[in-house]
Amino acid sequence: MEKYSMVIPKVAGNPTICFRPIRPSDLMILEQLHADVFPIRYESEFFQNVVNAHDIVSWGAVDRSRSDGRSDELIGFVTARIVLAKESEIGDFLSYDSSRSDQTLVYILTLGVVETYRNLGIAASLIGEVIKYASSIQSCLAIYLHVISYNNPAIHLYKKMSFKCVRRLHGFYLINGQHYDSYLFVYYVNGGRSPCSPLELLKVAATYMRSGLRSVAARLRRNEEKMPRWPKCKETRCLITTQSRRNLTTECSECSCV
Ligand SMILES: CC(C)(COP(=O)(O)OP(=O)(O)OC[C@H]1O[C@@H](n2cnc3c(N)ncnc32)[C@H](O)[C@@H]1OP(=O)(O)O)[C@@H](O)C(=O)NCCC(=O)NCCS
């Protein structure tokens, strides 16, 4: 596909920011924005799914006050997907009824804002849209996401929005051959809550210890063998979440937030 030539907009005084669904006509700019703000490449299937709303919900931000004829062009975006609570990796951080198969979560896949529009509260508003959406789904108990451990602006934003950091995942991301930790953030909705009975807390502690042991074992193995044991992705600059059981093709086409 032809590369979209994005004009980096200058932000004049008080921009008029509006939020709207992402549409098929946003395809090229959406791809360009992801390429600009993330250190990884996403497959075109991911963008097709976003613009056609195939299992993905999304919101775009536009600056209606732009005078360069691009007042409907995306300057920010958030994409998310509904997952079943019982199939998610955060089951241990939720107090939910395992006999109910319909309970869901919203997983934030990507979030980004054009550099010249940052620190204006646009990402906070996009997250606000996700919170409103998740709260409107009765079966939804929480929103969650991963963020790479050095992404201070994003971590600051999630904490400001009352997301709770529930876990640090060692070596979660593999980017250009380098491992990075991630934080797992959760925002509870509709009465969803973290486990708090002694039994529930014991379960969380056991899971945490198991994952800690796995991480130590992985580090030891890595020291023993010089050859990387991590799965290779067909994309050279693709991110792989090494602790996920999802297959590589899916990882490359639907990466999590970094
Ligand atoms: C993270 C990102 C989406 C935030 O967008 P934004 O529109 O600037 O966000 P907001 O204006 O709503 O909030 C930004 C907050 O981060 C703070 N911030 C900015 N830079 C920071 C830094 N280096 N360290 C800590 N906080 C920082 C701002 O001060 C602001 O907080 P405040 O309102 O308390 O002052 C944007 O920086 C971005 O697109 N980054 C690249 C892509 C990315 O990292 N996405 C998230 C992946 S999980």
The ligand as a Tripos MOL2 file, in Angstrom:
@<TRIPOS>MOLECULE
LIG
   48    50     1     0     0
SMALL
NO_CHARGES

@<TRIPOS>ATOM
      1 C1          0.8120    7.9670   26.0670 C.3       1 LIG1
      2 C2          0.0850    8.9620   25.1620 C.3       1 LIG1
      3 C3         -1.0250    8.2380   24.4240 C.3       1 LIG1
      4 C4         -0.5150   10.0760   26.0350 C.3       1 LIG1
      5 O1         -1.2670   10.9450   25.1900 O.3       1 LIG1
      6 P1         -1.6760   12.4300   25.6580 P.3       1 LIG1
      7 O2         -2.8030   12.8790   24.8260 O.co2     1 LIG1
      8 O3         -0.4680   13.2600   25.7060 O.co2     1 LIG1
      9 O4         -2.1700   12.1190   27.1450 O.3       1 LIG1
     10 P2         -2.8760   13.1370   28.1640 P.3       1 LIG1
     11 O5         -2.6500   14.5450   27.6880 O.co2     1 LIG1
     12 O6         -4.2750   12.6910   28.3650 O.co2     1 LIG1
     13 O7         -2.0750   12.8520   29.4990 O.3       1 LIG1
     14 C5         -0.6750   12.8660   29.4800 C.3       1 LIG1
     15 C6         -0.1620   12.8950   30.9080 C.3       1 LIG1
     16 O8          1.1710   12.3620   30.9170 O.3       1 LIG1
     17 C7          2.0330   13.3170   31.5370 C.3       1 LIG1
     18 N1          3.3540   13.1280   30.9730 N.ar      1 LIG1
     19 C8          3.8040   13.5400   29.7770 C.ar      1 LIG1
     20 N2          5.0840   13.1750   29.6290 N.ar      1 LIG1
     21 C9          5.4340   12.5170   30.7560 C.ar      1 LIG1
     22 C10         6.6140   11.8770   31.2080 C.ar      1 LIG1
     23 N3          7.7080   11.8410   30.4530 N.pl3     1 LIG1
     24 N4          6.5930   11.2680   32.4270 N.ar      1 LIG1
     25 C11         5.4980   11.2590   33.1930 C.ar      1 LIG1
     26 N5          4.3340   11.8630   32.8090 N.ar      1 LIG1
     27 C12         4.3240   12.4810   31.6170 C.ar      1 LIG1
     28 C13         1.4040   14.6510   31.2350 C.3       1 LIG1
     29 O9          1.8600   15.6340   32.1130 O.3       1 LIG1
     30 C14        -0.0670   14.3120   31.4300 C.3       1 LIG1
     31 O10        -0.4250   14.2170   32.7920 O.3       1 LIG1
     32 P3         -1.1450   15.4360   33.5900 P.3       1 LIG1
     33 O11        -2.4620   15.6380   32.9060 O.co2     1 LIG1
     34 O12        -1.2460   14.8990   34.9690 O.co2     1 LIG1
     35 O13        -0.2270   16.6160   33.4530 O.co2     1 LIG1
     36 C15         1.0540    9.6290   24.1500 C.3       1 LIG1
     37 O14         2.1900   10.0870   24.8460 O.3       1 LIG1
     38 C16         1.4950    8.7050   23.0260 C.2       1 LIG1
     39 O15         0.8490    8.6200   21.9870 O.2       1 LIG1
     40 N6          2.6260    8.0220   23.2130 N.am      1 LIG1
     41 C17         3.1320    7.0720   22.1990 C.3       1 LIG1
     42 C18         2.2740    5.8300   22.1070 C.3       1 LIG1
     43 C19         2.1070    5.1810   23.4580 C.2       1 LIG1
     44 O16         3.0320    5.1130   24.2510 O.2       1 LIG1
     45 N7          0.8830    4.6860   23.7130 N.am      1 LIG1
     46 C20         0.5320    4.0230   24.9620 C.3       1 LIG1
     47 C21         0.8590    2.6040   24.8630 C.3       1 LIG1
     48 S1          0.3130    1.6990   26.2910 S.3       1 LIG1
@<TRIPOS>BOND
     1     1     2 1
     2     2     3 1
     3     2     4 1
     4     2    36 1
     5     4     5 1
     6     5     6 1
     7     6     7 2
     8     6     8 1
     9     6     9 1
    10     9    10 1
    11    10    11 2
    12    10    12 1
    13    10    13 1
    14    13    14 1
    15    14    15 1
    16    15    16 1
    17    15    30 1
    18    16    17 1
    19    17    18 1
    20    17    28 1
    21    18    19 ar
    22    18    27 ar
    23    19    20 ar
    24    20    21 ar
    25    21    22 ar
    26    21    27 ar
    27    22    23 1
    28    22    24 ar
    29    24    25 ar
    30    25    26 ar
    31    26    27 ar
    32    28    29 1
    33    28    30 1
    34    30    31 1
    35    31    32 1
    36    32    33 2
    37    32    34 1
    38    32    35 1
    39    36    37 1
    40    36    38 1
    41    38    39 2
    42    38    40 1
    43    40    41 1
    44    41    42 1
    45    42    43 1
    46    43    44 2
    47    43    45 1
    48    45    46 1
    49    46    47 1
    50    47    48 1
@<TRIPOS>SUBSTRUCTURE
     1 LIG1         1 GROUP 0 **** ****
